Amino acid sequence: MPRRQQCWRLTESLAGELKTRGINVNCIVPGTIDTPQNREAMPKADFSTWVAPEDIAHVIAFLLSDEARLGHRRRGAGCMGGS
């Protein structure tokens, strides 16, 4: 099983176990992160499809916000991932 799927399965399992305690579980699984090191290692790649580190930070900030807490009450745990 690919690592991404393992992360999702672990998240689903933990979310199921912890939801009755009011604990939300999320996973963030971006695609390739746009860093100088990745650009150097993969110079012929299409950088336009890569995820900016700031975008990941925004997702984390949202998940820590009161707005996300309200959404979790309606939806349960979720996974956000890239391709």
C-alpha positions in Angstrom: 0.0 0.0 0.0 1.5 3.4 -0.9 2.5 5.7 1.9 -0.2 8.3 1.1 -2.9 5.6 1.5 -1.3 4.5 4.7 -1.5 8.0 6.0 -5.2 8.3 5.1 -6.0 4.9 6.7 -4.2 5.8 9.9 -6.0 9.2 10.0 -9.4 7.5 9.4 -8.7 4.9 12.2 -7.5 7.6 14.7 -10.5 9.8 13.8 -12.9 7.0 14.4 -11.4 6.1 17.8 -11.0 9.7 19.0 -14.2 11.5 17.8 -16.2 10.6 20.9 -13.6 12.4 22.9 -13.9 15.6 20.9 -10.5 15.2 19.2 -10.3 15.9 15.5 -7.7 14.1 13.3 -6.5 15.4 10.0 -3.8 14.6 7.6 -2.1 16.9 5.1 -0.6 15.1 2.1 0.6 17.5 -0.4 2.1 16.7 -3.8 5.6 17.8 -4.5 6.6 20.8 -2.4 8.1 23.7 -4.3 11.5 24.1 -2.6 14.9 25.2 -4.0 16.2 21.6 -3.2 13.3 20.0 -5.2 13.8 22.4 -8.1 17.5 21.6 -8.2 16.9 17.8 -8.0 14.1 17.9 -10.7 15.0 20.8 -13.1 12.8 19.5 -15.9 9.6 19.1 -13.8 6.6 21.3 -14.2 6.9 23.6 -11.2 3.5 25.1 -11.8 1.9 21.9 -10.3 4.0 21.9 -7.1 2.6 23.0 -3.8 4.0 26.2 -2.2 5.2 25.8 1.4 3.0 28.8 2.2 -0.1 27.0 1.0 0.7 24.1 3.4 1.1 26.7 6.2 -2.3 28.2 5.3 -4.0 24.7 5.5 -2.4 24.1 8.9 -3.4 27.5 10.2 -7.0 26.8 9.0 -7.1 23.4 10.8 -6.0 25.1 14.0 -8.7 27.8 13.7 -12.1 28.1 15.3 -13.6 28.0 11.8 -12.2 24.5 11.2 -13.5 23.3 14.6 -17.0 24.3 13.6 -16.6 22.3 10.3 -15.4 19.3 12.1 -18.6 19.1 14.2 -20.5 18.8 11.0 -18.3 16.6 8.9 -16.0 14.6 11.1 -12.4 14.1 10.2 -11.0 14.8 6.8 -8.0 14.4 4.7 -6.5 17.1 2.4 -4.1 15.8 -0.2 -2.4 16.6 -3.4 -1.8 14.5 -6.4 
